[in-house]
């Protein structure tokens, strides 16, 4: 189960946001991979707890997918 956190969640651009997946629970099997979609058209990040800079003003929905 993927559980994502972010801080801060509001601010002026450019806004540096620290994402955290530490509450996620791995299913069965091995080789857990992470994929963060930051919702702003930037490339996905595959680290567990990335930092991302939002350079434009707007509302963005970030998504964490575990496989």
N, C-alpha and C positions, 0 to 999 in steps of 0.2 A: 504494500500500500504506500503510495507516494504522499508525503506530507511536506509542503513547502512553506517556508517562512521568508519574510523580506523586511529589511530595515535600511533606511526609512521608507515609508510608503507614500509620502507626499513631500513636495519641495519644488524648488525652481530648477529649470534646466540650465546647465547640464547637471543632472542628478546622479550621483553614484549610489547604487543600491547593492547591498550585500544580501545574497540569497543563501538559504540554509535548508538542507534536506535531512538534518539529523533526527527528525521525528519519524522518518520513513521506516517501514518494516519490509525487509526482504522476504520474498516468497521462498518456495523451495527451489533447489537447484543452485548452480554456481554461475559466476560471471555477470554479476549485477552491473548494469550500465545505466547512466543518467543522461537525460537529454532535456535541457532547459530551452524553452522557446520564450523569449523575452517580450514577444508581442509587438515589436517595433520594426520587424523586417530584417533584423540583424541575424547573422548565422547562429545556429544553436551552439550551446556550450555543453560539454560532456563531463564536466567536473562535478563533484558532489555539492560543493558550496561556492559557487562563483560570485564574482563581483561584476556588475554591469553598469555602464554609463548610459543614461537616457539623455541624448543631446537635443531633443526637440520637445516642445510643450505638447502635452496630450495626456490621455488616459490610456494606460496599457495594461493588459492582462498577461501575466507570465504563467507559463504552464510547465510543470515538471512531469516527465514520463520516465518510469522505471521499467526496464526489461531485463 
